[in-house]
Amino acid sequence: MNICKLKFIAIAFAGFLIGCDGDARPFTEAVEVRTLNLQSLEPVPPTNSQEQIFLNSGEGIQFGIRGLNGVDQTVVLSASNRAWSVSDGAVATINENGFLTALANGTVDVSVSVGGIGSSIYSLTVANATLSSVTDISGSASLERCIPGDYFATGTFSDNTVRNLSNVSWTLNNPSVGELFETTGSATKLNAFNVPDDSNTLQLTATVEGVEAFLKTIEVQNNLQTITIGPGTLPIEIDENDELNLTAVGTYIRANADNATATSQTVITANVQWSIASGTDNASVSNVRGSRGLLTGLDEGTAQVLVTCGNVAPRATINVDEAGTDSTTSTLSFQVNNVAVGSTLVLNRASTSTVIPLRVSTGSSYDIDDDITEGIDFVTSFIGTAVDNPPFRILGTGADRSIELLAAGQGTINATEIADGEPTVTLTITVE
């Protein structure tokens, strides 16, 4: 029997084993380890966790996975569907997605295995105690307009331990100029969008029932210079009854390491205020978080879309064409990780596979029937510090394209139809 036949039998046998036991994880993880050149792993608690974690019985915590590759670069892996374990099942349990639940007083070690590589351990303590006082709201003491910040609360307990709190109610002193979102009992995000220059502070309060509340004053900076509305060049074209995800890119001025002024650009689409200044019968735009900037063509004519952040308030002309005209035939649309996306996208390395599919079609939203990925030229560029440490790259050729996530940062993908060099559409990706 020759070598080729032996290889074929080995591959077929591996496929047979996967099919029999229904678990492809050992095989896929082995490929993952080899592709990423993983050398070591460690379980990691949520960002901003205390250096030493204490939990009450019944409380839970989500772990992630971080590794090092062969050239000592940090790699973040998905925590889902992994071989997680704890040293003492009487103290805590952990599921296959890395969520630990505390059961009884004691110390427990958390570990995980991926593709035959065992991790280091992370130790935490289960110790029942009652909250004595809310002692701090951690997070930046200053914010740029329309660039949100993360905040979480800590408290001192009856055993003198300091712990992250999980039962907090969050309030903002003036909800008309700022917003709280992605708010849980343990953390919140704060977006300051219209704080006036003569009142450049917001007050964030963390309240736990039965305990005195804690208040943090946050200074709001005024370094936003301009906002560019996109995608593409103005005016923006859209057909009746079609939708288009608009974008807003803010240019901020700051002092650099040499104390000289420098500018940086940030995608702020989800954090500005969107409205139609004129032509409300012709177009509408969403100002609801999760769909902000989603433009809808209503009736043939012209409208003006207004973007507001602080005292910066640019407008863009919207031309709405009669349904059935060719305005959308010059438009391309992205699908990433099998989900149709607009012109901006945030990817979390802890919850997203390292390599995800990338597709493009004609039209104002991705349609598999109009897929032209094979005929697209992709060009990537990166913003700020990501230039020297790219957060992603495009793999494959022709119709077989994918995005590999590498590090935190921000960049863009320009997709151009090869046939005639146009149209070009831009996708801005933030990797967390």
C-alpha positions in Angstrom: 0.0 0.0 0.0 1.5 3.4 -1.0 1.7 6.5 1.1 -1.1 8.3 -0.6 -3.5 5.4 0.2 -2.4 5.5 3.8 -3.1 9.2 4.1 -6.5 8.7 2.5 -7.4 6.0 5.0 -6.1 8.1 8.0 -8.2 11.1 6.9 -11.3 8.9 6.3 -10.8 7.2 9.7 -10.5 10.5 11.5 -13.8 11.7 9.8 -15.4 8.4 10.8 -14.4 8.9 14.5 -15.8 12.4 14.5 -19.0 11.2 12.9 -19.4 8.4 15.5 -19.0 10.3 18.7 -20.5 13.6 17.4 -17.6 15.6 18.9 -15.3 17.3 16.3 -13.7 19.5 19.0 -10.4 17.5 19.4 -9.8 17.7 15.6 -10.8 21.3 15.1 -8.8 22.4 18.2 -5.7 20.6 16.9 -6.0 22.6 13.7 -6.6 25.8 15.6 -3.5 25.2 17.8 -1.4 24.5 14.7 -2.7 27.5 12.7 -2.2 30.0 15.6 1.1 28.3 16.6 -0.1 28.3 20.2 2.5 27.7 22.9 0.7 28.4 26.2 -2.7 29.3 27.6 -4.2 31.0 30.6 -7.8 31.5 31.8 -8.6 35.2 32.3 -11.4 36.8 34.3 -13.5 39.7 33.0 -11.7 43.0 32.3 -11.4 45.2 35.3 -11.7 42.4 37.8 -10.1 42.8 41.2 -6.6 41.3 41.5 -8.0 38.7 44.0 -11.6 37.6 43.3 -14.0 36.7 46.0 -17.5 35.5 45.3 -20.6 34.7 47.4 -22.3 31.3 46.9 -24.6 31.5 43.9 -22.7 34.3 42.2 -21.1 33.7 38.8 -18.2 34.9 36.6 -17.4 34.5 32.9 -13.8 33.4 32.1 -12.0 34.0 28.8 -8.9 32.4 27.2 -5.7 34.1 26.3 -2.6 32.5 24.8 0.9 33.1 23.5 2.1 32.0 20.1 5.6 31.0 19.0 6.7 34.6 18.7 5.3 35.7 22.1 2.3 37.5 20.6 -0.9 37.5 22.6 -3.8 35.6 21.1 -7.4 35.7 22.3 -9.4 32.6 21.8 -13.1 32.0 22.0 -14.1 30.6 25.4 -17.1 28.6 24.0 -17.2 24.8 23.7 -13.9 24.2 25.5 -12.7 21.7 28.1 -13.0 23.8 31.2 -12.4 22.4 34.7 -12.3 23.4 38.4 -10.2 21.8 41.1 -13.0 21.3 43.5 -16.5 20.7 42.2 -18.0 21.2 45.7 -16.7 24.8 45.8 -17.7 25.8 42.2 -18.7 24.5 38.8 -17.8 25.7 35.4 -19.6 25.0 32.1 -18.2 24.3 28.7 -18.4 28.0 27.8 -16.3 29.2 30.8 -19.0 30.5 33.1 -18.2 29.6 36.7 -20.9 29.4 39.4 -19.8 29.6 43.1 -21.4 26.9 45.3 -19.7 26.9 48.8 -17.0 28.5 50.8 -13.5 27.5 49.8 -10.7 28.1 47.2 -10.9 26.8 43.7 -8.5 26.7 40.7 -9.8 27.2 37.2 -8.1 25.7 34.1 -8.9 25.0 30.5 -7.4 22.7 27.8 -7.4 23.5 24.0 -6.1 21.1 21.5 -4.0 19.2 24.0 -2.4 22.3 25.5 -3.3 22.7 29.2 -3.5 26.2 30.7 -2.1 27.7 33.8 -4.5 27.9 36.8 -6.5 30.9 38.1 -7.4 30.8 41.8 -10.4 32.5 43.3 -12.2 32.3 46.7 -15.8 31.7 47.6 -16.5 33.4 50.9 -19.9 34.5 51.9 -20.0 38.1 53.2 -22.4 41.1 53.1 -21.8 44.5 51.4 -20.8 47.2 53.9 -20.4 50.2 51.5 -20.0 51.1 47.8 -16.5 52.4 47.7 -15.7 53.3 44.1 -16.8 53.6 40.5 -13.8 52.6 38.4 -13.3 54.1 34.9 -11.9 57.2 33.3 -12.4 60.5 35.1 -12.7 62.2 31.7 -14.5 61.3 28.4 -14.3 62.6 24.8 -17.7 63.4 23.4 -19.2 60.4 21.5 -16.4 58.1 22.6 -18.0 55.9 25.4 -16.2 54.8 28.5 -16.6 51.7 30.6 -17.5 51.9 34.3 -17.9 49.4 37.1 -18.4 49.6 40.8 -16.6 48.0 43.8 -17.5 47.7 47.4 -16.1 46.7 50.8 -17.7 43.7 52.4 -18.1 42.5 56.0 -14.9 40.4 55.8 -13.0 43.6 54.7 -12.6 42.2 51.2 -13.0 44.6 48.2 -15.1 43.0 45.4 -16.7 43.9 42.1 -20.4 44.5 42.6 -23.1 42.6 40.7 -26.3 44.2 41.9 -25.8 47.9 41.0 -28.4 50.3 39.7 -26.8 53.0 37.5 -28.2 56.6 37.0 -26.9 59.7 35.1 -27.7 63.2 36.4 -28.7 64.5 32.9 -29.9 61.8 30.5 -30.6 64.5 27.8 -26.9 65.0 27.2 -25.5 61.5 27.8 -26.6 57.9 27.8 -25.9 54.7 29.6 -26.0 51.5 27.6 -25.0 47.8 27.8 -25.9 48.3 31.5 -25.8 45.4 33.9 -25.8 45.0 37.6 -22.0 45.0 37.5 -21.0 47.6 34.7 -22.2 50.2 32.3 -21.0 52.2 29.3 -21.4 56.0 29.3 -21.7 58.0 26.1 -21.5 61.8 26.4 -23.0 63.3 23.2 -24.3 66.8 23.9 -22.8 68.1 27.1 -22.5 71.9 26.6 -19.2 73.6 26.8 -20.2 75.7 29.8 -21.3 72.6 31.8 -18.7 70.0 30.9 -19.3 67.4 33.6 -21.6 64.5 34.1 -22.4 62.7 37.4 -22.7 58.9 37.4 -24.2 57.2 40.5 -24.0 53.6 41.6 -26.7 52.5 43.9 -27.1 49.2 45.8 -30.3 48.8 47.9 -29.8 49.3 51.6 -26.3 50.9 51.1 -25.3 54.6 50.6 -24.9 55.4 46.9 -21.6 56.4 45.4 -21.3 59.3 43.0 -18.5 59.9 40.4 -18.0 63.2 38.6 -16.7 62.8 35.0 -15.2 65.6 33.0 -16.3 65.8 29.3 -13.5 66.9 26.9 -14.2 69.1 23.8 -11.5 67.8 21.4 -13.9 66.8 18.6 -13.1 68.9 15.5 -15.1 67.5 12.6 -17.4 64.7 11.7 -17.3 63.1 8.2 -20.6 61.5 7.0 -20.4 58.5 4.7 -20.2 56.0 3.2 -18.5 57.2 0.0 -18.8 60.7 -1.4 -21.6 63.1 -1.0 -24.5 63.5 -1.9 -25.7 60.1 -0.8 -27.9 58.2 -3.2 -30.7 55.8 -2.1 -33.8 54.3 -3.8 -37.3 54.5 -2.4 -37.9 51.7 0.2 -34.2 50.9 0.3 -32.0 51.1 3.4 -28.4 52.2 3.8 -26.2 52.2 6.9 -24.7 55.7 7.1 -21.4 56.3 8.9 -19.9 59.0 11.1 -16.1 59.4 11.6 -14.9 61.9 14.1 -11.6 63.7 14.0 -10.2 64.5 17.4 -7.2 66.7 18.3 -5.0 65.7 21.2 -1.5 66.3 22.6 0.9 63.5 21.6 3.9 62.1 23.6 6.0 65.2 22.7 3.2 67.5 23.9 2.5 68.6 20.3 -1.0 68.5 18.8 -2.0 65.5 16.7 -5.3 64.3 15.2 -6.9 60.9 15.3 -10.0 59.5 13.6 -12.6 57.3 15.3 -15.8 55.7 14.1 -18.6 57.2 16.2 -21.6 56.2 14.1 -23.3 54.5 17.1 -22.7 57.4 19.5 -23.7 60.5 17.7 -27.3 61.8 17.4 -28.9 61.3 14.0 -31.9 63.2 12.6 -33.5 64.4 9.3 -33.1 68.2 9.2 -35.3 68.6 6.1 -37.2 66.3 3.8 -38.8 64.1 6.4 -41.3 62.9 3.8 -38.4 61.7 1.6 -36.1 59.9 4.1 -35.9 58.8 7.7 -32.9 57.9 9.8 -32.7 55.8 13.0 -31.4 57.3 16.2 -32.0 54.1 18.2 -28.9 52.4 19.6 -28.2 49.3 17.7 -29.5 50.8 14.4 -28.2 54.4 14.6 -27.5 55.8 11.2 -29.8 53.4 9.3 -31.2 55.5 6.5 -34.5 54.6 4.7 -35.6 56.1 1.4 -39.3 57.0 1.7 -40.3 59.1 -1.4 -38.5 60.5 -4.4 -36.8 63.8 -3.6 -34.1 65.4 -1.4 -33.5 65.3 2.3 -30.8 66.6 4.7 -29.4 64.3 7.4 -28.0 66.0 10.5 -25.3 64.5 12.8 -24.8 66.1 16.2 -22.1 65.6 18.8 -21.6 68.5 21.1 -21.2 71.7 19.1 -20.2 69.8 15.9 -23.2 69.3 13.7 -22.6 68.6 10.0 -25.3 67.8 7.4 -25.3 65.7 4.3 -27.6 65.8 1.3 -29.6 62.6 0.6 -31.0 62.0 -2.9 -33.9 59.6 -2.9 -34.5 58.1 -6.4 -37.6 56.4 -7.7 -37.8 52.7 -6.9 -36.4 50.6 -9.7 -33.7 53.1 -10.8 -30.1 52.1 -11.0 -28.9 54.0 -7.9 -28.4 50.8 -5.9 -26.7 48.9 -8.8 -23.6 50.9 -8.0 -23.6 49.8 -4.4 -21.8 46.9 -2.8 -22.6 45.3 0.6 -20.7 43.1 3.1 -21.5 39.9 4.9 -19.1 39.0 7.7 -19.3 35.8 9.6 -22.5 34.9 7.7 -24.3 38.0 8.9 -25.1 41.0 6.7 -23.4 44.1 8.0 -23.4 47.9 7.4 -20.4 50.1 7.0 -19.1 49.6 10.6 -18.6 46.5 12.6 -17.3 45.7 16.1 -15.7 42.2 16.6 -14.8 40.8 20.0 -12.0 38.3 19.9 -13.2 36.7 23.1 -16.5 35.7 21.6 -15.7 35.5 17.8 -13.8 32.8 16.0 -10.3 33.7 15.0 -11.1 33.3 11.2 -14.5 34.3 9.9 -16.0 34.4 6.4 -16.0 37.6 4.3 -18.5 38.0 1.4 -19.6 40.9 -0.8 -22.7 41.3 -3.1 -24.1 44.0 -5.2 -27.1 46.0 -3.8 -27.8 48.0 -0.7 -27.8 44.9 1.6 -26.0 41.6 1.2 -27.9 39.1 -1.0 -26.4 35.7 -1.7 -28.0 35.7 -5.1 -26.0 38.7 -6.1 -22.7 37.6 -4.5 -19.6 38.8 -6.4 -16.9 38.0 -3.9 -14.8 36.3 -6.5 -14.7 39.5 -8.5 -13.8 41.9 -5.7 -10.4 43.5 -4.9 -9.9 44.0 -1.2 -7.5 46.7 0.3 -7.0 47.1 4.0 -5.7 50.1 5.9 -5.4 50.8 9.6 -6.0 53.7 12.0 -3.6 55.1 14.6 -1.5 52.6 16.5 -3.0 49.7 14.5 -0.8 50.7 11.6 2.2 49.0 13.4 0.0 46.2 14.9 -2.8 45.3 12.4 -5.9 44.0 14.1 -6.9 41.8 11.2 -5.9 40.6 7.8 -7.7 39.1 4.8 -7.0 35.5 3.9 -7.8 33.5 0.7 -8.4 34.4 -2.9 -11.3 34.6 -5.3 -14.6 33.5 -3.7 -12.8 32.0 -0.7 -12.1 35.0 1.5 -12.0 35.3 5.2 -10.9 37.8 8.0 -8.3 36.6 10.5 -8.5 38.6 13.8 -5.0 39.4 15.2 -5.2 42.1 17.9 -7.2 45.0 19.2 -7.4 48.0 17.0 -9.3 49.6 14.2 -9.0 49.5 10.4 -10.9 49.6 7.1 -11.5 47.2 4.2 -12.1 48.8 0.8 -13.9 46.5 -1.6 -13.8 47.3 -5.3 -15.4 45.5 -8.2 -12.5 44.3 -10.3 -14.4 44.4 -13.6 -14.4 48.2 -14.1 -12.7 49.5 -11.0 -16.0 50.7 -9.4 -17.9 50.9 -7.3 -15.9 50.9 -4.0 -17.5 50.4 -0.6 -15.7 50.7 2.8 -16.2 48.6 5.9 -14.7 50.0 9.1 -13.9 47.2 11.7 -13.1 47.7 15.3 -11.5 44.7 17.0 -11.8 44.5 20.8 
